[in-house]
Amino acid sequence: MARKRGKFNASFKTKVALEAVREQRTISELAQKHSLHVTQINLWKKQLVDGAVTIFEGDCKALDKGTTDEPQAAELYEQIGRLKVELEWLKKKVARDGE
């Protein structure tokens, strides 16, 4: 009978990865303790170590939740204004050329 695939939340993954980083037990012991595969623990450990670099970067963009890649509202309103003006100009030009 096939085993059902487990879904783990972030806190559990972090807990296991931290245990692996501390190296107080071997990866095999951790795998047996948490009923996981050794490869899965190594993957979570690698993700933790690689992701830790972003925490200590100077700009701390990873911790700033208010920062997004989307344009600010003022920029969007400015673009809407430009597009409206262009649309009106094109409507007038088409009306003049069509007569």
Buried (B, 14 or more C-beta within 10 A) or exposed (E): EEEEEEEBEEEBBBBBBEBBEEEEEEBEEBBEEBEBEBEBBBEBBEEBEEEEEEEEEEEEEEEEEEEEEEEEEEEEEEEEEEEEEEEEEEEEEEEEEEE
